[in-house]
Amino acid sequence: MFRALADPVRRRLLDRLHAENGQALVGLCEGMGMSRQAVTKHLKVLEEAGLVVALRRGREKLHHLNPAPIQEIADRWIGKFERVRVRALADLKAELEGGSDG
């Protein structure tokens, strides 16, 4: 699952499914700036990781977000640490990275 989440294109696909679940390939390809075949390969990696479930509806194949594996990782790994401390570190990282532009 970490390999699947490591790619920014796959994270973007997950974000798009989070915003609108149950999308067909045509909808997911819009605005991605890549071929249908490339998006299909990314979706396959996400499916193999259990992060996306594809269901057929007639001739369409609809892709749905499966948040359960992410929640399991959060419970197992992030839950071991104080969430407040982890959030503070993430906020600091974002601030430092954003501050280097100006």
MMTF fields as JSON, N, C-alpha, C and O atoms, coordinates in Angstrom:
{
  "mmtfVersion": "1.0.0",
  "mmtfProducer": "UNKNOWN",
  "numBonds": 407,
  "numAtoms": 408,
  "numGroups": 102,
  "numChains": 1,
  "numModels": 1,
  "chainsPerModel": [1],
  "groupsPerChain": [102],
  "chainIdList": ["A"],
  "bondAtomList": [4, 2, 8, 6, 12, 10, 16, 14, 20, 18, 24, 22, 28, 26, 32, 30, 36, 34, 40, 38, 44, 42, 48, 46, 52, 50, 56, 54, 60, 58, 64, 62, 68, 66, 72, 70, 76, 74, 80, 78, 84, 82, 88, 86, 92, 90, 96, 94, 100, 98, 104, 102, 108, 106, 112, 110, 116, 114, 120, 118, 124, 122, 128, 126, 132, 130, 136, 134, 140, 138, 144, 142, 148, 146, 152, 150, 156, 154, 160, 158, 164, 162, 168, 166, 172, 170, 176, 174, 180, 178, 184, 182, 188, 186, 192, 190, 196, 194, 200, 198, 204, 202, 208, 206, 212, 210, 216, 214, 220, 218, 224, 222, 228, 226, 232, 230, 236, 234, 240, 238, 244, 242, 248, 246, 252, 250, 256, 254, 260, 258, 264, 262, 268, 266, 272, 270, 276, 274, 280, 278, 284, 282, 288, 286, 292, 290, 296, 294, 300, 298, 304, 302, 308, 306, 312, 310, 316, 314, 320, 318, 324, 322, 328, 326, 332, 330, 336, 334, 340, 338, 344, 342, 348, 346, 352, 350, 356, 354, 360, 358, 364, 362, 368, 366, 372, 370, 376, 374, 380, 378, 384, 382, 388, 386, 392, 390, 396, 394, 400, 398, 404, 402],
  "bondOrderList": [1, 1, 1, 1, 1, 1, 1, 1, 1, 1, 1, 1, 1, 1, 1, 1, 1, 1, 1, 1, 1, 1, 1, 1, 1, 1, 1, 1, 1, 1, 1, 1, 1, 1, 1, 1, 1, 1, 1, 1, 1, 1, 1, 1, 1, 1, 1, 1, 1, 1, 1, 1, 1, 1, 1, 1, 1, 1, 1, 1, 1, 1, 1, 1, 1, 1, 1, 1, 1, 1, 1, 1, 1, 1, 1, 1, 1, 1, 1, 1, 1, 1, 1, 1, 1, 1, 1, 1, 1, 1, 1, 1, 1, 1, 1, 1, 1, 1, 1, 1, 1],
  "groupList": [{"groupName": "MET", "atomNameList": ["N", "CA", "C", "O"], "elementList": ["N", "C", "C", "O"], "formalChargeList": [0, 0, 0, 0], "bondAtomList": [1, 0, 2, 1, 3, 2], "bondOrderList": [1, 1, 2], "singleLetterCode": "M", "chemCompType": "L-PEPTIDE LINKING"}, {"groupName": "PHE", "atomNameList": ["N", "CA", "C", "O"], "elementList": ["N", "C", "C", "O"], "formalChargeList": [0, 0, 0, 0], "bondAtomList": [1, 0, 2, 1, 3, 2], "bondOrderList": [1, 1, 2], "singleLetterCode": "F", "chemCompType": "L-PEPTIDE LINKING"}, {"groupName": "ARG", "atomNameList": ["N", "CA", "C", "O"], "elementList": ["N", "C", "C", "O"], "formalChargeList": [0, 0, 0, 0], "bondAtomList": [1, 0, 2, 1, 3, 2], "bondOrderList": [1, 1, 2], "singleLetterCode": "R", "chemCompType": "L-PEPTIDE LINKING"}, {"groupName": "ALA", "atomNameList": ["N", "CA", "C", "O"], "elementList": ["N", "C", "C", "O"], "formalChargeList": [0, 0, 0, 0], "bondAtomList": [1, 0, 2, 1, 3, 2], "bondOrderList": [1, 1, 2], "singleLetterCode": "A", "chemCompType": "L-PEPTIDE LINKING"}, {"groupName": "LEU", "atomNameList": ["N", "CA", "C", "O"], "elementList": ["N", "C", "C", "O"], "formalChargeList": [0, 0, 0, 0], "bondAtomList": [1, 0, 2, 1, 3, 2], "bondOrderList": [1, 1, 2], "singleLetterCode": "L", "chemCompType": "L-PEPTIDE LINKING"}, {"groupName": "ASP", "atomNameList": ["N", "CA", "C", "O"], "elementList": ["N", "C", "C", "O"], "formalChargeList": [0, 0, 0, 0], "bondAtomList": [1, 0, 2, 1, 3, 2], "bondOrderList": [1, 1, 2], "singleLetterCode": "D", "chemCompType": "L-PEPTIDE LINKING"}, {"groupName": "PRO", "atomNameList": ["N", "CA", "C", "O"], "elementList": ["N", "C", "C", "O"], "formalChargeList": [0, 0, 0, 0], "bondAtomList": [1, 0, 2, 1, 3, 2], "bondOrderList": [1, 1, 2], "singleLetterCode": "P", "chemCompType": "L-PEPTIDE LINKING"}, {"groupName": "VAL", "atomNameList": ["N", "CA", "C", "O"], "elementList": ["N", "C", "C", "O"], "formalChargeList": [0, 0, 0, 0], "bondAtomList": [1, 0, 2, 1, 3, 2], "bondOrderList": [1, 1, 2], "singleLetterCode": "V", "chemCompType": "L-PEPTIDE LINKING"}, {"groupName": "HIS", "atomNameList": ["N", "CA", "C", "O"], "elementList": ["N", "C", "C", "O"], "formalChargeList": [0, 0, 0, 0], "bondAtomList": [1, 0, 2, 1, 3, 2], "bondOrderList": [1, 1, 2], "singleLetterCode": "H", "chemCompType": "L-PEPTIDE LINKING"}, {"groupName": "GLU", "atomNameList": ["N", "CA", "C", "O"], "elementList": ["N", "C", "C", "O"], "formalChargeList": [0, 0, 0, 0], "bondAtomList": [1, 0, 2, 1, 3, 2], "bondOrderList": [1, 1, 2], "singleLetterCode": "E", "chemCompType": "L-PEPTIDE LINKING"}, {"groupName": "ASN", "atomNameList": ["N", "CA", "C", "O"], "elementList": ["N", "C", "C", "O"], "formalChargeList": [0, 0, 0, 0], "bondAtomList": [1, 0, 2, 1, 3, 2], "bondOrderList": [1, 1, 2], "singleLetterCode": "N", "chemCompType": "L-PEPTIDE LINKING"}, {"groupName": "GLY", "atomNameList": ["N", "CA", "C", "O"], "elementList": ["N", "C", "C", "O"], "formalChargeList": [0, 0, 0, 0], "bondAtomList": [1, 0, 2, 1, 3, 2], "bondOrderList": [1, 1, 2], "singleLetterCode": "G", "chemCompType": "PEPTIDE LINKING"}, {"groupName": "GLN", "atomNameList": ["N", "CA", "C", "O"], "elementList": ["N", "C", "C", "O"], "formalChargeList": [0, 0, 0, 0], "bondAtomList": [1, 0, 2, 1, 3, 2], "bondOrderList": [1, 1, 2], "singleLetterCode": "Q", "chemCompType": "L-PEPTIDE LINKING"}, {"groupName": "CYS", "atomNameList": ["N", "CA", "C", "O"], "elementList": ["N", "C", "C", "O"], "formalChargeList": [0, 0, 0, 0], "bondAtomList": [1, 0, 2, 1, 3, 2], "bondOrderList": [1, 1, 2], "singleLetterCode": "C", "chemCompType": "L-PEPTIDE LINKING"}, {"groupName": "SER", "atomNameList": ["N", "CA", "C", "O"], "elementList": ["N", "C", "C", "O"], "formalChargeList": [0, 0, 0, 0], "bondAtomList": [1, 0, 2, 1, 3, 2], "bondOrderList": [1, 1, 2], "singleLetterCode": "S", "chemCompType": "L-PEPTIDE LINKING"}, {"groupName": "THR", "atomNameList": ["N", "CA", "C", "O"], "elementList": ["N", "C", "C", "O"], "formalChargeList": [0, 0, 0, 0], "bondAtomList": [1, 0, 2, 1, 3, 2], "bondOrderList": [1, 1, 2], "singleLetterCode": "T", "chemCompType": "L-PEPTIDE LINKING"}, {"groupName": "LYS", "atomNameList": ["N", "CA", "C", "O"], "elementList": ["N", "C", "C", "O"], "formalChargeList": [0, 0, 0, 0], "bondAtomList": [1, 0, 2, 1, 3, 2], "bondOrderList": [1, 1, 2], "singleLetterCode": "K", "chemCompType": "L-PEPTIDE LINKING"}, {"groupName": "ILE", "atomNameList": ["N", "CA", "C", "O"], "elementList": ["N", "C", "C", "O"], "formalChargeList": [0, 0, 0, 0], "bondAtomList": [1, 0, 2, 1, 3, 2], "bondOrderList": [1, 1, 2], "singleLetterCode": "I", "chemCompType": "L-PEPTIDE LINKING"}, {"groupName": "TRP", "atomNameList": ["N", "CA", "C", "O"], "elementList": ["N", "C", "C", "O"], "formalChargeList": [0, 0, 0, 0], "bondAtomList": [1, 0, 2, 1, 3, 2], "bondOrderList": [1, 1, 2], "singleLetterCode": "W", "chemCompType": "L-PEPTIDE LINKING"}],
  "groupTypeList": [0, 1, 2, 3, 4, 3, 5, 6, 7, 2, 2, 2, 4, 4, 5, 2, 4, 8, 3, 9, 10, 11, 12, 3, 4, 7, 11, 4, 13, 9, 11, 0, 11, 0, 14, 2, 12, 3, 7, 15, 16, 8, 4, 16, 7, 4, 9, 9, 3, 11, 4, 7, 7, 3, 4, 2, 2, 11, 2, 9, 16, 4, 8, 8, 4, 10, 6, 3, 6, 17, 12, 9, 17, 3, 5, 2, 18, 17, 11, 16, 1, 9, 2, 7, 2, 7, 2, 3, 4, 3, 5, 4, 16, 3, 9, 4, 9, 11, 11, 14, 5, 11],
  "groupIdList": [1, 2, 3, 4, 5, 6, 7, 8, 9, 10, 11, 12, 13, 14, 15, 16, 17, 18, 19, 20, 21, 22, 23, 24, 25, 26, 27, 28, 29, 30, 31, 32, 33, 34, 35, 36, 37, 38, 39, 40, 41, 42, 43, 44, 45, 46, 47, 48, 49, 50, 51, 52, 53, 54, 55, 56, 57, 58, 59, 60, 61, 62, 63, 64, 65, 66, 67, 68, 69, 70, 71, 72, 73, 74, 75, 76, 77, 78, 79, 80, 81, 82, 83, 84, 85, 86, 87, 88, 89, 90, 91, 92, 93, 94, 95, 96, 97, 98, 99, 100, 101, 102],
  "secStructList": [7, 2, 2, 2, 2, 2, 1, 2, 2, 2, 2, 2, 2, 2, 2, 2, 2, 2, 2, 1, 7, 1, 3, 3, 2, 2, 2, 2, 2, 6, 6, 1, 7, 1, 7, 2, 2, 2, 2, 2, 2, 2, 2, 2, 2, 2, 2, 2, 6, 6, 1, 3, 3, 3, 3, 3, 3, 6, 6, 3, 3, 3, 3, 3, 3, 7, 7, 2, 2, 2, 2, 2, 2, 2, 2, 2, 6, 4, 4, 4, 1, 7, 2, 2, 2, 2, 2, 2, 2, 2, 2, 2, 2, 2, 2, 2, 2, 2, 2, 6, 6, 7],
  "xCoordList": [0.819, 0.0, 0.868, 0.508, 1.995, 2.845, 3.391, 3.53, 3.699, 4.16, 3.061, 3.331, 1.839, 0.711, 0.518, 0.219, 0.686, 0.492, 1.678, 1.551, 2.827, 4.035, 3.96, 4.655, 3.131, 3.067, 2.057, 0.913, 2.463, 1.538, 0.33, -0.741, 0.493, -0.643, -1.688, -2.884, -1.254, -2.212, -2.882, -4.071, -2.128, -2.758, -3.798, -4.848, -3.516, -4.485, -5.749, -6.861, -5.575, -6.741, -7.568, -8.797, -6.903, -7.625, -8.37, -9.506, -7.727, -8.397, -9.637, -10.67, -9.525, -10.668, -11.793, -12.966, -11.452, -12.491, -13.084, -14.26, -12.286, -12.823, -13.843, -14.874, -13.551, -14.457, -15.725, -16.815, -15.57, -16.721, -16.481, -15.778, -17.061, -16.852, -17.657, -18.679, -17.182, -17.909, -17.755, -18.735, -16.54, -16.296, -15.826, -15.148, -16.204, -15.721, -14.354, -13.95, -13.662, -12.327, -12.336, -11.422, -13.35, -13.437, -13.381, -12.641, -14.151, -14.173, -12.858, -12.416, -12.232, -10.967, -9.83, -8.87, -9.93, -8.892, -8.928, -7.904, -10.101, -10.247, -9.302, -9.276, -8.535, -7.645, -6.388, -5.616, -6.16, -4.974, -3.745, -2.613, -3.966, -2.846, -2.067, -0.861, -2.762, -2.117, -3.106, -4.313, -2.59, -3.437, -4.323, -4.07, -5.358, -6.249, -5.468, -5.716, -4.533, -3.735, -2.894, -2.765, -2.325, -1.525, -2.395, -2.008, -3.573, -4.485, -4.928, -5.03, -5.19, -5.588, -4.507, -4.815, -3.258, -2.151, -2.105, -1.892, -2.304, -2.31, -3.487, -3.338, -4.646, -5.817, -5.592, -6.039, -4.907, -4.62, -3.751, -3.99, -2.746, -1.891, -2.727, -2.563, -3.623, -4.489, -5.438, -5.71, -5.943, -6.817, -6.044, -6.543, -4.829, -4.012, -3.675, -3.527, -3.555, -3.287, -4.553, -4.481, -5.711, -6.971, -7.536, -8.497, -6.95, -7.398, -8.547, -9.267, -8.717, -9.8, -10.484, -9.83, -11.797, -12.589, -13.334, -13.985, -13.229, -13.908, -15.104, -14.981, -16.248, -17.478, -18.06, -18.063, -18.544, -19.155, -20.623, -21.347, -21.037, -22.443, -22.753, -22.501, -23.296, -23.506, -22.166, -21.34, -21.949, -20.685, -19.639, -18.472, -20.062, -19.156, -18.471, -19.039, -17.254, -16.517, -16.336, -15.605, -17.002, -16.959, -15.94, -15.878, -15.152, -14.09, -14.537, -15.019, -14.362, -14.782, -13.591, -12.778, -13.506, -12.47, -12.767, -13.908, -11.745, -11.863, -10.942, -9.742, -11.462, -10.619, -10.18, -9.363, -10.696, -10.389, -8.89, -8.411, -8.12, -6.688, -5.941, -5.02, -6.335, -5.685, -6.006, -5.14, -7.239, -7.622, -6.866, -6.456, -6.683, -5.929, -4.491, -3.954, -3.868, -2.499, -2.481, -1.604, -3.441, -3.51, -3.66, -2.993, -4.527, -4.736, -3.489, -3.132, -2.829, -1.679, -0.433, 0.271, -0.144, 1.122, 0.979, 1.715, 0.065, -0.064, -0.664, -0.315, -1.563, -2.189, -1.207, -1.502, -0.029, 0.982, 1.592, 2.146, 1.489, 2.075, 0.955, -0.211, 1.334, 0.331, -0.062, 0.787, -1.332, -1.808, -1.484, -1.201, -1.524, -1.237, 0.214, 0.499, 1.115, 2.533, 2.783, 3.537, 2.165, 2.313, 1.756, 2.376, 0.618, 0.019, 0.921, 1.092, 1.503, 2.395, 3.608, 4.037, 4.162, 5.301, 4.907, 5.663, 3.748, 3.269, 3.038, 3.378, 2.465, 2.231, 3.555, 3.691, 4.531, 5.84, 6.516, 7.091, 6.444, 7.026, 6.386, 7.087, 5.065, 4.354, 4.724, 4.891, 4.854, 5.218, 6.638, 6.887, 7.562, 8.946, 9.07, 9.815, 8.364, 8.409, 7.75, 8.229, 6.68, 6.001, 6.771, 6.715, 7.484, 8.256, 9.455, 9.975, 9.922, 11.113, 10.835, 11.772, 9.547, 9.19, 9.353, 9.626, 9.197, 9.144, 10.401, 10.525],
  "yCoordList": [-1.185, 0.0, 1.255, 2.247, 1.232, 2.416, 2.742, 3.914, 1.72, 1.945, 2.628, 3.531, 2.195, 2.794, 4.257, 5.098, 4.558, 5.923, 6.83, 8.052, 6.259, 7.05, 7.913, 8.924, 7.529, 8.242, 9.384, 9.164, 10.609, 11.752, 11.628, 12.15, 10.946, 10.752, 9.874, 10.153, 8.826, 7.936, 8.641, 8.44, 9.463, 10.231, 11.192, 11.4, 11.771, 12.674, 11.911, 12.417, 10.697, 9.877, 9.562, 9.609, 9.245, 8.979, 10.23, 10.144, 11.383, 12.64, 12.878, 13.326, 12.576, 12.772, 11.797, 12.162, 10.566, 9.61, 9.991, 9.733, 10.6, 11.067, 12.177, 12.235, 13.055, 14.161, 13.685, 14.198, 12.694, 12.148, 10.655, 10.255, 9.853, 8.406, 7.785, 8.327, 6.638, 5.903, 6.469, 6.572, 6.838, 7.427, 6.381, 5.414, 6.603, 5.776, 6.296, 7.398, 5.506, 5.862, 7.184, 7.995, 7.4, 8.633, 9.856, 10.801, 9.842, 10.972, 11.147, 12.271, 10.032, 10.113, 10.611, 11.204, 10.381, 10.829, 12.329, 12.933, 12.933, 14.367, 15.182, 15.034, 16.036, 16.933, 16.285, 16.947, 15.014, 14.348, 14.58, 14.433, 14.94, 15.182, 13.93, 13.985, 12.798, 11.537, 10.65, 10.891, 9.631, 8.739, 7.878, 7.717, 7.338, 6.417, 5.207, 4.71, 4.742, 3.574, 3.864, 3.01, 5.065, 5.433, 5.508, 5.014, 6.127, 6.21, 4.804, 4.506, 3.944, 2.563, 1.838, 1.092, 2.046, 1.4, 1.882, 1.089, 3.177, 3.713, 3.147, 2.796, 3.057, 2.494, 1.032, 0.58, 0.294, -1.115, -1.249, -2.124, -0.39, -0.41, -0.114, -0.764, 0.867, 1.21, 0.067, -0.183, -0.625, -1.782, -2.906, -3.52, -3.179, -4.245, -3.947, -4.867, -2.671, -2.262, -2.258, -2.073, -2.46, -2.475, -1.093, -0.956, -0.065, 1.304, 1.719, 2.672, 1.003, 1.271, -0.044, -1.071, -0.003, -1.16, -0.768, 0.276, -1.622, -1.355, -2.29, -3.503, -1.717, -2.484, -2.2, -1.058, -3.23, -3.064, -2.701, -3.275, -1.723, -1.34, -1.299, -0.302, -2.386, -2.497, -2.565, -3.423, -1.673, -1.633, -0.768, -0.761, -0.041, 0.851, 0.134, -0.764, 0.538, 0.069, 1.285, 2.215, 1.275, 2.406, 2.139, 1.044, 3.151, 3.04, 3.724, 4.857, 3.0, 3.496, 3.48, 2.556, 4.51, 4.604, 3.618, 3.507, 2.902, 2.018, 2.572, 2.298, 3.337, 3.966, 3.025, 3.415, 1.815, 0.901, 0.639, 0.696, 0.354, 0.106, 1.317, 1.16, 2.515, 3.711, 3.871, 4.247, 3.59, 3.682, 2.657, 2.954, 1.456, 0.426, 0.872, 0.672, 1.476, 1.983, 3.109, 3.156, 4.003, 5.106, 4.579, 5.062, 3.596, 3.033, 2.329, 2.444, 1.592, 0.792, 1.63, 1.433, 2.564, 3.291, 4.683, 5.045, 5.462, 6.839, 6.863, 7.714, 5.931, 5.861, 5.599, 5.879, 5.059, 4.794, 6.089, 6.111, 7.127, 8.405, 9.352, 9.161, 10.336, 11.339, 12.1, 12.68, 12.094, 12.759, 14.25, 14.829, 14.862, 16.288, 16.541, 17.487, 15.71, 15.872, 15.633, 16.376, 14.619, 14.332, 15.488, 15.895, 16.012, 17.142, 18.366, 19.076, 18.621, 19.768, 19.633, 20.618, 18.442, 18.224, 18.403, 18.985, 17.914, 18.07, 19.538, 19.991, 20.289, 21.723, 22.473, 23.366, 22.108, 22.743, 22.47, 23.372, 21.232, 20.854, 21.665, 22.206, 21.749, 22.501, 23.974, 24.604, 24.528, 25.935, 26.181, 27.159, 25.3, 25.46, 25.306, 26.048, 24.37, 24.16, 25.323, 25.745, 25.826, 26.965, 28.251, 29.129, 28.377, 29.585, 29.769, 30.881, 28.719, 28.838, 29.521, 29.883, 29.711, 30.35, 31.871, 32.501, 32.464, 33.907, 34.455, 35.669],
  "zCoordList": [0.0, 0.0, 0.0, -0.634, 0.694, 0.728, -0.664, -1.013, -1.457, -2.826, -3.638, -4.43, -3.435, -4.165, -3.765, -4.613, -2.496, -2.007, -2.294, -2.205, -2.637, -2.855, -4.109, -4.206, -5.06, -6.337, -6.257, -5.858, -6.632, -6.558, -7.49, -7.183, -8.618, -9.533, -8.864, -8.956, -8.199, -7.524, -6.352, -6.103, -5.635, -4.547, -5.119, -4.512, -6.267, -6.902, -7.312, -7.155, -7.837, -8.184, -6.933, -6.973, -5.837, -4.586, -4.111, -3.643, -4.235, -3.863, -4.717, -4.219, -5.998, -6.897, -6.562, -6.64, -6.19, -5.788, -4.442, -4.185, -3.588, -2.308, -2.545, -1.874, -3.5, -3.807, -4.5, -4.247, -5.378, -6.104, -6.317, -7.246, -5.462, -5.504, -6.643, -7.063, -7.136, -8.158, -9.552, -10.29, -9.926, -11.237, -12.24, -11.893, -13.482, -14.579, -15.02, -14.651, -15.798, -16.279, -17.041, -16.889, -17.847, -18.641, -17.729, -18.004, -16.654, -15.73, -14.994, -14.754, -14.636, -13.914, -14.809, -14.317, -16.086, -17.027, -17.266, -17.588, -17.109, -17.378, -16.501, -15.279, -17.148, -16.422, -15.868, -15.176, -16.152, -15.627, -16.51, -16.049, -17.775, -18.666, -19.019, -19.262, -19.048, -19.418, -20.147, -20.119, -20.794, -21.588, -20.689, -19.495, -21.302, -20.572, -20.071, -18.972, -20.876, -20.5, -19.257, -18.379, -19.182, -18.008, -16.758, -15.698, -16.881, -15.731, -15.327, -14.137, -16.303, -16.016, -15.228, -14.298, -15.586, -14.854, -13.408, -12.491, -13.208, -11.839, -11.047, -9.877, -11.678, -10.992, -10.629, -9.574, -11.488, -11.208, -9.965, -9.132, -9.833, -8.637, -7.396, -6.363, -7.497, -6.361, -6.015, -4.841, -7.036, -6.801, -6.121, -5.178, -6.594, -6.003, -4.547, -3.742, -4.208, -2.827, -1.976, -0.761, -2.602, -1.866, -1.591, -0.835, -2.198, -1.956, -2.862, -2.565, -3.963, -4.909, -5.237, -5.414, -5.315, -5.715, -6.982, -7.039, -7.997, -9.262, -9.391, -9.217, -9.695, -9.868, -11.239, -11.699, -11.88, -13.205, -13.044, -12.231, -13.853, -13.944, -15.438, -16.114, -15.928, -17.369, -18.068, -17.757, -19.002, -19.733, -19.038, -19.428, -18.008, -17.284, -16.14, -15.518, -15.874, -14.701, -13.805, -14.148, -12.659, -11.743, -10.641, -10.082, -10.343, -9.344, -8.059, -8.066, -6.955, -5.645, -4.693, -4.705, -3.879, -2.859, -1.742, -1.293, -1.292, -0.137, 0.95, 0.924, 1.897, 2.909, 4.033, 4.867, 4.075, 5.182, 5.352, 6.485, 4.289, 4.496, 5.062, 5.863, 4.646, 5.175, 6.657, 7.446, 7.029, 8.436, 9.278, 10.4, 8.739, 9.464, 9.711, 10.801, 8.697, 8.86, 9.889, 10.752, 9.794, 10.758, 12.174, 13.089, 12.364, 13.695, 14.213, 15.385, 13.309, 13.733, 13.953, 14.943, 13.051, 13.115, 13.693, 14.611, 13.186, 13.652, 15.051, 15.869, 15.322, 16.632, 17.759, 18.921, 17.419, 18.444, 18.985, 20.084, 18.231, 18.616, 19.023, 18.678, 19.738, 20.1, 18.846, 18.169, 18.543, 17.324, 17.333, 16.284, 18.486, 18.577, 18.173, 17.439, 18.644, 18.333, 16.842, 16.213, 16.287, 14.858, 14.033, 13.051, 14.409, 13.696, 13.778, 12.787, 14.958, 15.109, 14.194, 13.593, 14.081, 13.193, 11.731, 10.952, 11.358, 9.982, 9.662, 8.569, 10.597, 10.398, 10.272, 9.436, 11.106, 11.041, 9.703, 9.094, 9.253, 7.958, 6.831, 5.976, 6.833, 5.788, 5.828, 4.784, 7.033, 7.162, 6.652, 5.947, 7.008, 6.558, 5.053, 4.411, 4.496, 3.044, 2.303, 1.25, 2.839, 2.22, 2.396, 1.535, 3.488, 3.775, 2.892, 2.799, 2.234, 1.391, 0.07, -0.64, -0.287, -1.55, -1.477, -2.499, -0.318, -0.2, 0.316, 0.478]
}
